[in-house]
């Protein structure tokens, strides 16, 4: 099996589950349960780079897509769902438009979704870097240490800032982009190396040890006033993602999983990763703002069941929009 046959369904599902879990701190008994967002994001960015590199290098003798074609395909995949959810957020007052700048910020860039603004910024350099030889991609990853080190030195490391949140364009908030771009390039590198996921004792050990070190870092860095070591959180994401690739994209794990009735549900959620991410930004944030006197189990159901329904609806509507736009811009027959 070559990298072209790699099944990333389970990795996409894990990314979706972890990102969703990280947003549920208001709906679980202990907010510490709602964790794993950085790992989920890293899996998604890795898979984005992996898929883009596979697509751009699909056939050595085939003509490479033009930059315009490449970007148009990415925009058509992302923006119908973005527009649907952004319009919903506007309708219920979660975002406001007071002028042209706000209109652009909500519907074009950066949008209310930090992931969209990040991935759109990554698409252009990835178009060129993903087609380099592995050594070139590795060099680009190494060069990222220069801006990483510079901006890291400018941060207030007394608080947890390396995974900043929000939509304001500040380095404390968007510093994580540098790291996630590196993880995107890691996905490109793995694809260019044509690595086959292998479920081996060493790959399992790499994943488990990295996860253990990540947990230990979370429990100790700020407890012992070592905020200057926050880079450790992001550095450990690389072996975690690499270990996940070898474990959860391996046929040793996927083959028996496909034979279970659980796999179609896993495939459904994995295929809805984008829509679930967008929808939960609106739905879970809106639900958090409501004064609901229910227990945690009911709150979880209120958060998750409508989220799945809204995500399926968003996918259906966005596919209709895409099909309609394709017919609209299709050249007339001669």
Secondary structure, DSSP 8 states (H G I E B T S, - for coil): --GGG---HHHHHHHHHHHHHHT-TTSSSSGGGS--HHHHHHHHHHHHHHHHHHHHTS-TTS----HHHHHHHHHHHHHHHHHHHHHHHHHTTSS---SHHHHHHHHTSS-S-HHHHHHHHHHHHHHHHTTS-HHHHHHHHHHHHHHHHHHHHHS-TTS--TT--SSS--HHHHTHHHHHHHHHHHHHHHHHTT------HHHHHHHHHHHHHHHHHHHHTTTTT-GGGTHHHHHHHHHHHHHHHHHHTSHHHHHHHHTSTTHHHHHHHHHTHHHHHHHHHHHHHHHHTS-----HHHHHHHHHHHHHHHHHHHHHHHHHHHHHHHHHHS----
